[in-house]
Amino acid sequence: MRSFYHYMMRFRGSKLHEEESQLAEWMFHDSNFPKQSTNYDEISSYLEWNIPFTNALRVFDHIWDEYLANELK
């Protein structure tokens, strides 16, 4: 299973997914983001402490469901 960070990089530069793209860009530039993690609690906790924008946690939860569905096929 690839990391959540790796999955998110597909949203970088996307005009269709503005909030997803914003989260992906922030993750890319944050050197402390847990880039190798596949653990919901670890990533969610990191976002809670370092929230990059107001809707970041909602966006994360939505994408996490997609991530699991695509990665566990």
Phi and psi in degrees as a GROMACS rama.xvg file:
@    title "Ramachandran Plot"
@    xaxis  label "Phi"
@    yaxis  label "Psi"
@TYPE xy
-78.1019  159.824  ARG-2
-68.7412  159.021  SER-3
-62.25  -39.8677  PHE-4
-56.5217  -48.1579  TYR-5
-60.4385  -42.3365  HIS-6
-60.5923  -42.2984  TYR-7
-67.6478  -24.6871  MET-8
-63.413  -15.7882  MET-9
-69.6779  -16.7246  ARG-10
-90.176  -10.5809  PHE-11
-60.2749  131.433  ARG-12
76.2223  5.13153  GLY-13
-75.2382  131.458  SER-14
-87.8747  -20.3661  LYS-15
-81.0868  -27.0101  LEU-16
-121.55  74.4641  HIS-17
-59.193  -50.4536  GLU-18
-69.8222  -38.6429  GLU-19
-62.5717  -41.8657  GLU-20
-63.672  -41.1287  SER-21
-61.7981  -43.3032  GLN-22
-66.5183  -42.6633  LEU-23
-61.9482  -42.4683  ALA-24
-64.0205  -42.3883  GLU-25
-62.9791  -44.6277  TRP-26
-60.0542  -41.5988  MET-27
-60.6282  -40.4637  PHE-28
-88.7121  -11.7124  HIS-29
-87.9218  105.599  ASP-30
-68.2991  -15.9516  SER-31
-96.7738  -5.14722  ASN-32
-59.8114  137.93  PHE-33
-71.8036  80.6822  PRO-34
-68.2312  -19.9503  LYS-35
-97.9359  -0.276432  GLN-36
-76.7476  144.882  SER-37
-122.79  15.7175  THR-38
-103.676  118.856  ASN-39
-56.1529  -48.7811  TYR-40
-62.6977  -40.6068  ASP-41
-63.3129  -46.8889  GLU-42
-70.6679  -43.7238  ILE-43
-60.591  -44.516  SER-44
-62.1674  -43.1696  SER-45
-60.3456  -44.0077  TYR-46
-65.8433  -37.8314  LEU-47
-61.7193  -37.9165  GLU-48
-82.4962  -22.4444  TRP-49
-129.354  37.0368  ASN-50
-54.0542  121.355  ILE-51
-81.5288  -26.0874  PRO-52
-160.349  164.458  PHE-53
-52.2957  -46.4772  THR-54
-93.509  12.2375  ASN-55
-57.8624  -42.3965  ALA-56
-68.6412  -38.5265  LEU-57
-64.1507  -43.62  ARG-58
-62.1927  -45.0109  VAL-59
-58.1859  -48.1039  PHE-60
-60.5296  -41.1508  ASP-61
-63.8525  -47.6585  HIS-62
-69.5875  -32.4931  ILE-63
-58.5282  -42.1598  TRP-64
-61.4655  -42.603  ASP-65
-64.2057  -42.1633  GLU-66
-57.4307  -49.6496  TYR-67
-62.2408  -43.4565  LEU-68
-61.817  -40.7332  ALA-69
-78.2435  -35.1763  ASN-70
-83.8674  -20.4015  GLU-71
-100.611  11.6588  LEU-72
